[in-house]
Structures are given as C-alpha cells and as structure tokens.
Amino acid sequence: MGATDILLRGIHVAALGSLFGTLLFAQWVLPAGGEAAMRKLLQLRVAPLSLAIACLAGFAWLVTESAAMASADNVGGAFHALPLVALRTHFGHWMVLRLGLLILILPLLRRPTIAVAVTGAAFAVQPMLGHAGAVGGSMGAEMIASEVVHVLAAGAWLGGLLPLFLAVGRLPRELAVATCRGFTPVGLAAVLLLAGTAVVQAAILGGGLPGLLGTSYGHAALVKSSLFLGLLALAALNRFVFIDRLARSPDAMRVSIAGEMLLGFAVILSAAVLASRMPGTHEQPVWPLPWRLSGWAFADPDARAGVITALAGTSAGIGAAIAGLAWRRVRWFACAAAAILLALGLPRLDLLLVPAYPTSYLASPTEFAATSIAAGARLFVTQCAACHGAQGHGDSPAAGSLPVRPADLTEHVAMHRDGDLYWFIAHGFTAPDGTTVMPGFAPTLSTDAIWHLVDYLRAHNAGEAMRRTGRWPQPVPMPQFDAACADGRTIDLDDLRGRAFRIVAGNEPVPSEFNAVIVLVNRGTASPTDDVCVAAEPQVWFALAILVGASPDALPGTQVLVDANGWLRAVSRSGESIQIGQARDIIAHPLPVDAAGPTGHHH
C-alpha cells in the first residue's frame, strides 16, 4: 500500500468516525436543554459533510486499490479494473457494501437513531478490509469482534471531538460545561475499550516484544501507541484542568480539543500504516538490543534464589515509592526505603539478561524439514567435525592443539535460540584478546546452509539424549516430509495436523493395538495402501535415525508416535511396541503448539 492509499484510507476512516461520533454526540451527549440550533448544525451540516468526505475518500481508495491489484499505471487502467475488483475480490465486496450503507444514511439523517445504527454497521465493516478479515477460523472471529469494538469506540471518542469543539465555542458557558462533563463517560469508556482491544490485536498480530522492537509493523505500532498516549494526556488535561476553567476562558479548552483532533487523525493514519504492513507475527524480527530477557536463571539452582530475592526487593521498592507518593505522612521514609530496596534489587536483575544478537529472534525458515537435517549432517562433516568432533563433543584429534578447546555442542545448543545459533555459525567467536576462537562461516556458506546446520544440531542433540537416557529432554517436532498415498495424493506434516499418527520405519506396517494414521518410512521399496502412506525420500529415513539416536541400518522396525500438534512423543525399537495406555494418553493430550519454548524448533 502506497502513501496515497494510506492517506485515502486514513481520511475515509476519519470521516466515517466523524459521522458516527457526530450522530452519537447530537443524540446522546448534547444536553436536553441544548440549543436546537446546535443540534441542527451537527445533524444537518457536520454529519452530511462527514458523510460526503467518507464517500468520496472511500471511492477514491477503492479506485487506487483497483489500480494496485491490476498493476495499472494510469487512471484509465484503474477505472477499467474497478468493476472486476468491486465484484470479484474480498476487499471489493466489503467496500461496496460499506459505500452502499453510507449512501443509505443520507435520507436517514433526520432520524438519528436509525442513522447511528446504519453508520455503526458501515463502520463495523472495517475489520473485513484489513488483517482481521484475512485470518479466518476462531482466531479470525476473535480478531473481527475485537476490531469492531475497537473502531466503534474510536469513532465515539475521536468522532465526537469536532462536535465538542463546536459546542464549547457556541453554547452558553453553563451548557458547554455540562456538555463537556457529559462527554467524559463516552471518552472514558472508549479509552478502556480501545486499550483492551488493542492488547488483543497486539497479542495476535504483534509477534510479542521481538515483533514490537524488531519489525516495521512493530515500529508503526510503537508510533501509534505514542500518539495514543499523547491523546490520553490531552484528554486528561481537558477533563481535570480546562473544564474547571471553561466558564472563565473557553479558548484554552478549544485549543486543547483541536490538539486532540490533530492527534486523533495522526492515530488513524498510523493505524492505516499498520494495516499496510505485514503483521509482526509473519515477519522475521531484527533484534536491536545487545541483550534480551531470559528465564535461564530460574532453572539454575545457584542463581534462582538471587533472582527471586532481587525481584522481591525491586517489587517492594516500587511499592514503597507508590506509598510515598500516595501518603504524605510517610513520604520521606517510604522514598528512602524505596531507594535502598531498588539499589539492592535492581543490579541483581541482570541475571535475567543474556547477550543477544540481531538474529536472536529469527526462526528457521526450513520448518525443520528432513531434507534440511540431512543437508546439515553433510555440512557438519565437512565444516565442523574437524574441530568439534564427529559427534559434536569437542573431542576431535585437533581439539587439544587449538588455543581454546571447541565447545561440546551437545551441552551448549539447548541453551540458545535458533537465531543465536545462526549468529554463532555465521559470525564465529572472538576471544577477549581479539584472537579468533571460531571463524564465521557467512563468507563461505549460504543463509540456507547455515539454517541446515542449525536444524542438524537440534536433531542430533535430541538423538544423543534419546540414545543416552531413552527419552527426549525437550519437546522435539516431527521433521517436515512428503508422503505418497494410495489415492494419488501427496501429503506432508501440515496435512496431518490435528491427528495423531505413527511413523513406521520399514517396508510394511508394524501391527499395533491402537489406531492412528500410519506413515511408512522406507528406502523406496514399498507402495502405499488404503491405510498407509509412504515417505520414500532417503532424507526422511536419515533424519528419523538421527532423531531417535540410531544408525540408519538399525532403524528398520522402529516406530514413533507423533501427536496431533506434530510433536514426537514415544519411540519403540524393532521387536518392541508402544504401550497402549501411553499411546492413548498421547493421542488424547497433545503437547501445546509452542511446547518447545523460546529456544526449540516448532512449526
């Protein structure tokens, strides 16, 4: 979406909000004793003007979107594409509906209750013109409901500012004060609804703190939030300062309301910019800080007590500071106690911080595919084994002659995020004295190759743990794969999402007492049947062997149970079987989609 589209979208939404807010204001905010001329001005002058601007800007927005969709570079091409976009696209259908509702409002302006309802319906179309309408499913329904409330609250508050500005200047002082006080509940309710629904939208689209600080969507959201806070500050100034001075000097109140209107339009424009950006959840964040929060200290017995004490001291210090501000009698004592507690607690909170890199929050784009794991295994042999050893324990023959002994990758990998591992491989390590401990591979390996190595290290460590202890210490996802089915379909892991299934290594299924979809992994000699799909790519066989800690030759007869969310849950070797009670529990209770936490792979 270009600057013209953003501007037209902003003007259209602002005018629509002005129409909605003006009608609400005239019907329910303006005091019953207010001048009839004021009500007439709002309903028959301000509302029609807002309606006209909304219609014109909305139509112009539809034209520019048509031009963008058709890649038209002139006005004639845009208008030629307009009917097609209006009648055959999701955006066009909803925009035509909105424009039709707006045209319907014009003869209803003398019937304000109905006009408010129709305007609200037109405004409620807004989610269908943005990200919420494209999500689908229960999450999409939640977003649509949240955004409907969001835009209606914004319209009631921001759209009511122009009528409030006019009322303060035109009504007698007593009625102007009453009108301002009557608008306060509307503004307060709108602020609460805006804040609550913004949290819902940020949780779904924002991508968390990494998305907020490391993506263009997050940056636009920060701008919008800053403008919104400025808007709140002006609203609070109006309510607690200028209303009391309104009888003596209305000019200050009007200037402040005008400032609110300008900031409100800036907020609407920033929302249009947000709608033009890819959501933070779908964008790879570039982390801007040299550190990030980490919960590793809570897992370390030696650090846990210190962190808990520091958190308790810091919390007590903040509580003491608040008490000092609230109660004048204990102010100096409370402030002194707060300073001491914060001075003792805050420095220890650095245990919650770990070094971070621009790539720290990047997610592997490979979907932990079997082909990626196999490629990473080959790269490890040629690029890494000479120093880290064949199994990654840092015990190669050359390790003792190196200035710094190579790390045992089976111990360190689990402590780091995928993006951290990517940075280490790409950029290497330098000792405090400036000597190179490990060279960076970015000059010689492609981005994809580095991600292949990250995938292999995750898979290899999972297999090593399974081989040593008989279990996976952390949730491990089933690698992405393709499998052929008897009806001619080719399926992958995403097609099996929502259903538990068995992976069986061999040329025929292993009998089992529990029912689950079967995917047979073999070396190309089996054919799919009605009950069995076959994954014949050798990389799938090889990746499965790595994950269960077995050699490829020892894999036949092995079966793995994968739960409905794609997590590897149980493994049995040749001649063994997964216990039926365990299998039924796994099928009934899949691990959460984000069970791997912040450091592990998940699809």
C-alpha positions in Angstrom: 0.0 0.0 0.0 1.5 3.3 -1.1 1.3 6.7 0.6 -1.7 7.7 -1.4 -3.6 4.6 -0.4 -2.7 5.2 3.3 -3.8 8.8 3.1 -7.1 8.0 1.5 -7.7 5.2 3.9 -7.0 7.5 6.8 -9.3 10.3 5.5 -12.0 7.8 4.8 -11.9 6.2 8.3 -11.6 9.6 10.0 -14.6 11.0 8.1 -16.6 7.8 8.9 -15.6 8.1 12.5 -16.6 11.8 12.5 -20.0 10.9 11.1 -20.6 8.2 13.7 -19.3 10.4 16.6 -21.3 13.4 15.5 -24.6 11.5 15.3 -23.9 9.9 18.7 -23.0 13.3 20.2 -26.1 15.1 18.9 -28.4 12.3 20.1 -27.0 11.3 23.5 -24.2 13.7 24.6 -25.7 17.1 23.9 -27.8 18.2 27.0 -31.5 18.0 26.6 -31.6 21.8 27.2 -29.0 22.4 24.5 -29.8 24.9 21.8 -31.8 23.5 18.9 -29.5 25.3 16.5 -26.5 23.4 17.8 -28.3 20.0 17.3 -29.4 21.1 13.8 -25.9 22.2 13.0 -24.5 18.8 13.9 -27.2 16.7 12.2 -27.7 18.7 9.0 -24.3 20.4 8.4 -21.4 18.5 10.1 -22.9 15.0 9.6 -23.6 15.4 5.9 -20.1 17.0 5.3 -18.5 14.0 7.1 -20.7 11.6 5.0 -19.7 13.3 1.8 -15.9 13.1 2.6 -16.3 9.5 3.7 -18.0 8.6 0.4 -15.5 10.4 -1.8 -12.4 9.2 0.0 -13.8 5.6 0.2 -14.5 5.6 -3.6 -11.0 7.0 -4.3 -9.5 4.4 -2.0 -11.3 1.7 -3.9 -10.0 3.1 -7.2 -6.4 3.2 -6.0 -6.7 -0.4 -4.6 -8.1 -1.5 -8.0 -5.1 0.2 -9.7 -2.7 -1.6 -7.4 -4.3 -5.0 -7.8 -4.4 -4.6 -11.6 -0.9 -3.1 -11.7 -2.4 -0.2 -13.6 -0.2 2.9 -14.1 -2.8 5.4 -15.2 -6.3 6.5 -14.3 -7.9 4.8 -17.3 -6.4 1.4 -16.3 -7.6 1.9 -12.7 -11.2 2.6 -13.7 -11.1 -0.4 -16.2 -10.1 -2.7 -13.3 -12.6 -1.2 -10.8 -15.7 -3.4 -11.7 -13.6 -6.5 -11.5 -12.1 -5.6 -8.1 -15.5 -4.5 -6.8 -17.4 -7.6 -7.8 -14.8 -10.4 -7.6 -12.5 -9.6 -4.6 -12.9 -9.8 -0.9 -11.9 -6.2 -0.4 -14.2 -5.0 -3.2 -17.3 -6.8 -1.8 -16.9 -5.3 1.6 -16.0 -1.8 0.3 -19.1 -1.8 -2.0 -21.3 -2.8 0.9 -19.9 0.0 3.1 -20.4 2.6 0.3 -23.9 1.4 -0.2 -24.6 1.7 3.6 -23.2 5.2 3.5 -25.4 6.3 0.6 -28.4 4.9 2.5 -27.6 7.1 5.5 -28.2 10.4 3.7 -32.1 10.3 3.8 -31.9 9.0 7.4 -30.1 12.0 8.9 -33.4 13.3 10.3 -34.0 10.0 12.0 -30.8 10.0 14.1 -31.3 6.7 16.0 -31.6 4.7 12.7 -28.8 6.8 11.2 -26.5 5.9 14.1 -27.3 2.2 13.7 -26.6 2.2 9.9 -23.4 4.2 10.4 -22.2 1.8 13.1 -22.9 -1.1 10.7 -20.8 0.6 8.0 -18.0 1.3 10.5 -18.1 -2.3 11.6 -17.1 -3.4 8.1 -13.6 -2.1 8.9 -12.1 -5.4 10.1 -13.0 -7.1 6.8 -10.9 -4.6 4.9 -7.7 -5.4 6.9 -5.7 -8.2 8.5 -8.6 -9.5 10.7 -10.8 -10.4 7.6 -7.9 -12.4 6.2 -7.1 -14.6 9.2 -10.1 -17.0 9.3 -11.1 -19.6 11.9 -11.7 -18.9 15.5 -8.7 -16.6 15.8 -10.1 -14.6 12.9 -13.5 -14.4 14.5 -11.9 -13.1 17.7 -10.0 -10.5 15.8 -13.0 -9.3 13.9 -15.1 -9.0 17.1 -12.2 -7.2 18.8 -11.6 -4.8 15.9 -15.4 -4.0 15.6 -15.4 -2.9 19.2 -12.1 -1.0 18.6 -13.3 1.1 15.7 -16.7 1.9 17.2 -15.0 3.1 20.4 -12.6 5.2 18.4 -15.5 6.7 16.4 -17.4 7.5 19.5 -14.5 9.3 21.1 -12.5 10.8 18.2 -15.5 11.4 16.1 -17.1 13.3 18.9 -14.2 15.8 19.2 -15.4 18.1 16.4 -18.9 18.4 17.8 -17.4 19.1 21.3 -15.1 21.8 19.8 -18.1 23.5 18.2 -20.3 23.1 21.3 -17.6 24.7 23.5 -17.5 27.7 21.2 -21.2 28.1 20.5 -23.1 27.1 23.6 -23.6 29.2 26.7 -20.9 28.6 29.3 -23.1 26.5 31.6 -24.3 24.3 28.8 -20.8 24.0 27.4 -19.5 22.8 30.8 -22.4 20.3 31.1 -21.7 19.1 27.5 -18.0 18.5 28.4 -18.9 16.6 31.5 -21.5 14.6 29.5 -18.8 13.6 27.0 -16.5 12.3 29.8 -18.2 8.9 30.2 -18.1 8.4 26.5 -14.4 9.2 26.3 -13.6 7.1 29.4 -15.5 4.0 28.1 -13.9 4.4 24.7 -10.4 4.6 26.1 -10.9 1.4 28.2 -12.3 -0.4 25.1 -9.5 0.8 22.9 -6.8 -0.3 25.3 -8.4 -3.7 25.9 -9.0 -4.5 22.2 -5.5 -3.1 21.3 -4.0 -5.7 23.6 -6.0 -8.5 21.9 -4.9 -7.3 18.4 -1.2 -7.0 19.5 -1.2 -10.4 21.0 -2.4 -12.0 17.8 -0.6 -9.8 15.2 2.3 -8.2 17.0 4.8 -11.0 17.4 5.5 -10.2 21.1 8.4 -8.0 22.2 10.6 -9.1 19.3 8.0 -8.1 16.8 7.4 -4.8 18.5 11.1 -3.8 18.6 12.3 -5.6 15.5 9.8 -5.3 12.7 8.3 -2.5 10.6 4.9 -3.5 11.9 6.1 -3.1 15.5 7.7 0.2 14.8 4.4 1.5 13.4 2.6 0.1 16.4 5.0 2.0 18.7 4.3 5.2 16.8 0.6 4.7 17.1 0.9 3.9 20.9 3.0 7.0 21.5 0.4 9.2 19.7 -2.4 7.5 21.7 -0.6 8.3 24.9 -0.3 11.9 23.8 -4.0 11.8 23.0 -4.7 10.5 26.6 -2.6 13.2 28.1 -4.6 15.9 26.3 -7.9 14.3 27.2 -6.8 14.2 30.9 -5.8 17.8 30.7 -9.2 18.7 29.3 -11.1 16.8 32.0 -9.1 17.8 35.1 -7.9 21.3 34.2 -9.7 23.0 31.4 -13.3 22.1 32.2 -13.0 23.9 35.5 -11.7 27.0 33.7 -14.2 26.8 30.9 -16.6 29.4 32.4 -13.8 31.9 32.5 -11.7 31.1 29.4 -13.1 28.7 26.8 -10.2 29.3 24.4 -7.7 27.1 26.2 -10.3 24.2 26.1 -10.9 24.7 22.4 -7.2 24.8 21.6 -6.7 21.5 23.6 -9.6 19.9 21.8 -8.2 21.0 18.5 -4.9 19.4 19.5 -6.8 16.2 20.3 -8.4 16.2 16.9 -5.0 16.5 15.2 -3.5 13.8 17.3 -6.6 11.6 16.7 -6.2 12.0 12.9 -2.5 11.1 13.3 -3.5 7.9 15.3 -5.9 7.0 12.4 -3.2 7.5 9.9 -0.8 5.3 11.9 -3.5 2.7 12.0 -3.7 2.9 8.2 0.1 2.4 8.1 -0.2 -0.6 10.4 -2.9 -2.1 8.0 -0.4 -1.7 5.2 2.4 -3.7 6.9 2.9 -7.4 7.2 1.9 -8.4 10.8 4.8 -8.8 13.2 3.9 -12.5 13.7 4.7 -13.1 10.0 7.9 -11.0 9.8 11.3 -12.0 10.9 12.4 -9.6 13.6 15.8 -7.9 13.7 16.6 -7.6 17.4 18.0 -4.1 18.1 19.4 -4.6 21.6 22.7 -6.2 22.8 20.8 -8.2 25.4 17.4 -9.9 25.9 15.4 -11.3 28.8 15.9 -15.0 29.6 14.5 -17.3 32.3 17.6 -19.5 32.5 18.3 -18.2 36.0 15.1 -19.8 37.3 16.4 -23.2 36.1 19.8 -22.8 37.7 19.7 -23.6 41.5 22.7 -21.3 42.2 21.1 -18.3 40.5 17.4 -18.9 41.3 17.5 -17.7 44.9 19.3 -14.5 44.0 16.8 -13.7 41.2 13.8 -14.3 43.4 15.3 -12.1 46.1 16.1 -9.3 43.6 12.6 -9.5 42.2 11.1 -9.3 45.7 13.3 -6.4 46.7 12.5 -4.5 43.5 8.8 -5.1 43.8 8.9 -3.9 47.5 10.9 -0.8 46.4 8.3 0.1 43.7 5.5 -0.5 46.3 7.3 1.8 48.8 7.7 4.5 46.1 3.9 4.3 45.3 3.1 4.5 49.0 5.3 7.6 49.4 3.5 9.3 46.6 0.1 8.4 47.9 0.5 9.2 51.6 2.3 12.4 52.5 2.9 11.4 56.2 5.2 8.6 55.2 6.6 10.2 52.1 10.2 10.7 53.1 10.5 7.3 54.9 8.9 5.5 52.0 11.1 7.2 49.4 14.3 6.4 51.4 13.1 2.7 51.8 12.3 2.6 48.1 15.8 3.9 47.1 17.5 1.3 49.3 15.4 -1.6 48.1 15.8 -0.6 44.5 19.5 -0.1 44.8 19.9 -3.6 46.3 17.4 -5.3 43.9 17.9 -3.8 40.5 21.6 -4.7 40.0 20.8 -8.4 40.6 18.2 -8.5 37.9 21.0 -8.6 35.4 20.8 -12.3 35.9 17.7 -12.2 33.8 19.6 -10.7 30.9 21.7 -12.6 28.4 23.7 -11.4 25.3 21.6 -11.1 22.2 22.3 -10.5 18.5 20.3 -9.1 15.6 19.3 -12.7 14.5 18.4 -13.9 18.0 14.7 -14.0 17.4 14.8 -15.3 13.8 13.0 -18.6 13.3 14.4 -21.2 11.0 12.6 -20.9 7.6 13.2 -24.6 6.9 10.2 -25.9 9.0 12.8 -28.4 10.5 12.5 -30.4 7.2 14.0 -33.8 6.9 15.9 -32.6 3.8 17.3 -29.7 5.8 18.5 -32.0 8.6 20.2 -34.4 6.1 21.9 -31.4 4.4 23.1 -30.1 7.7 24.5 -33.5 8.6 26.6 -33.5 5.5 27.8 -29.9 6.1 28.7 -30.8 9.7 31.1 -33.5 8.5 32.8 -31.1 6.1 32.8 -27.9 8.0 32.6 -28.6 11.8 33.7 -32.1 12.7 37.4 -31.3 12.3 37.2 -29.2 15.4 34.0 -30.3 17.3 34.4 -34.0 16.6 32.2 -36.4 14.7 29.5 -36.3 17.4 30.0 -32.7 18.4 31.6 -33.3 21.8 34.6 -31.0 21.1 36.9 -34.0 21.1 38.4 -34.1 17.7 42.1 -35.0 17.3 42.9 -31.4 16.6 41.0 -30.0 19.6 43.9 -30.2 22.0 46.2 -28.1 19.8 43.7 -25.2 19.4 44.1 -22.0 21.5 40.6 -22.6 23.0 39.1 -26.0 23.2 36.0 -26.3 20.9 32.7 -26.3 22.7 30.8 -29.5 23.4 27.8 -28.8 21.2 25.6 -31.5 22.9 25.7 -29.3 26.1 25.5 -25.8 24.7 23.0 -25.9 21.9 20.0 -26.4 24.2 20.8 -23.2 26.0 20.4 -21.0 22.9 17.7 -19.9 20.5 17.8 -20.9 16.8 18.7 -17.3 15.9 21.6 -17.3 18.4 23.0 -20.5 16.8 22.7 -18.9 13.4 24.7 -15.9 14.5 27.4 -18.1 16.1 27.8 -20.1 12.9 27.7 -17.1 10.6 30.0 -14.8 12.6 32.1 -17.1 14.8 33.6 -16.2 18.1 36.4 -13.9 19.1 38.4 -14.1 22.4 38.7 -11.1 24.7 42.3 -10.6 23.4 41.0 -10.3 19.8 42.1 -13.7 18.6 39.6 -15.8 16.6 38.3 -18.7 18.5 35.9 -19.9 15.8 35.8 -18.4 12.3 32.5 -17.2 10.9 31.1 -19.2 8.0 29.0 -16.4 6.5 31.6 -15.8 3.7 31.6 -19.4 2.6 28.1 -20.8 3.5 24.7 -19.5 2.3 22.0 -18.5 4.6 20.1 -21.7 3.8 23.2 -23.8 4.6 23.6 -22.2 8.0 20.0 -23.0 8.8 20.6 -26.6 7.7 23.4 -26.8 10.3 21.1 -25.3 13.0 18.5 -28.0 12.1 21.0 -30.8 12.2 22.4 -29.7 15.6 18.9 -29.7 17.1 18.1 -33.1 15.7 21.5 -34.6 16.6 21.3 -33.4 20.2 17.8 -34.8 20.5 19.0 -38.2 19.2 22.0 -38.1 21.5 19.7 -37.6 24.5 17.4 -40.4 23.4 20.4 -42.7 22.9 21.8 -41.9 26.4 18.6 -41.7 28.5 15.8 -43.3 26.5 13.9 -40.0 26.3 13.9 -36.6 24.7 14.5 -34.0 27.5 12.8 -31.3 25.4 9.9 -31.5 23.0 11.0 -32.3 19.5 8.9 -31.7 16.4 8.5 -34.3 13.7 10.5 -33.1 10.7 8.6 -31.8 7.7 8.3 -34.5 5.0 6.3 -35.6 1.9 4.5 -38.9 1.7 2.6 -40.6 -1.2 -0.9 -42.1 -0.5 -2.9 -44.7 -2.4 -5.4 -42.2 -3.8 -2.6 -40.4 -5.6 -2.3 -37.6 -3.1 1.0 -36.3 -1.7 0.7 -35.2 1.9 3.0 -33.5 4.4 3.1 -32.8 8.1 0.6 -29.9 7.8 -2.0 -32.3 6.2 -1.8 -34.5 9.3 -2.1 -31.6 11.7 -4.9 -32.3 14.2 -4.4 -36.1 14.1 -2.0 -38.4 15.8 -0.1 -40.7 13.6 2.6 -43.4 13.6 5.8 -43.3 11.7 7.0 -46.9 10.9 10.5 -47.5 9.5 10.4 -50.5 7.2 8.6 -52.0 4.2 5.4 -52.9 5.9 3.4 -51.6 8.9 4.0 -52.9 12.4 0.8 -54.2 14.0 -0.4 -52.1 16.9 -3.3 -52.2 19.4 -4.1 -48.5 19.0 -5.5 -46.8 15.9 -3.6 -43.9 14.3 -2.8 -42.8 10.8 0.3 -44.6 9.6 3.2 -43.1 7.6 5.6 -45.8 6.4 9.2 -44.5 6.1 11.3 -46.8 3.8 14.0 -46.8 1.2 11.8 -46.9 -1.8 10.6 -50.5 -2.0 7.0 -50.2 -0.5 3.8 -49.0 -2.1 1.0 -47.0 -0.4 -2.2 -48.8 0.6 -5.6 -47.7 1.7 -4.4 -47.4 5.3 -0.8 -46.5 4.8 1.0 -43.5 3.2 4.7 -43.9 2.2 7.5 -41.4 2.7 10.2 -42.8 0.4 12.7 -39.9 0.4 16.0 -41.2 1.8 16.4 -37.9 3.8 13.3 -38.8 5.9 14.8 -42.2 6.8 18.2 -40.5 7.7 16.6 -37.7 9.7 14.4 -40.1 11.7 17.5 -42.2 12.5 19.3 -39.0 13.8 16.3 -38.1 16.0 15.9 -41.5 17.6 19.7 -41.9 18.2 20.1 -44.9 15.9 22.2 -45.7 12.9 20.3 -45.8 9.6 21.0 -49.5 9.3 19.5 -50.2 12.8 16.3 -48.2 12.0 14.0 -50.9 10.4 11.1 -51.9 12.8 11.4 -48.6 14.7 8.1 -46.8 15.2 7.4 -43.3 16.5 4.1 -41.9 17.8 3.5 -38.2 16.7 0.8 -36.3 18.5 -1.9 -34.1 16.9 0.4 -31.0 17.1 3.3 -32.6 15.4 5.5 -33.5 18.4 7.5 -36.7 18.7 6.1 -38.4 21.8 7.1 -42.0 22.0 9.5 -44.4 20.2 9.9 -48.2 20.2 12.7 -50.2 18.7 12.4 -53.3 16.5 10.5 -56.0 18.3 9.1 -53.6 20.9 5.7 -51.9 20.9 4.4 -48.6 22.4 2.2 -49.3 25.4 -1.4 -48.9 24.5 -2.1 -46.8 27.7 0.7 -44.5 26.9 -0.4 -44.2 23.3 -4.0 -43.4 24.2 -2.8 -40.7 26.7 -0.6 -39.1 24.0 -3.4 -39.2 21.4 -5.8 -37.6 23.9 -3.3 -35.0 25.3 -1.1 -33.5 22.6 1.6 -31.0 23.6 0.8 -27.3 23.0 1.9 -25.9 19.7 4.6 -23.8 21.5 5.7 -26.6 23.8 9.4 -26.2 22.8 9.6 -22.8 24.4 11.7 -19.9 23.1 14.8 -22.0 22.1 13.5 -25.0 20.3 12.0 -25.6 16.9 8.3 -25.6 16.3 6.2 -25.3 13.2 
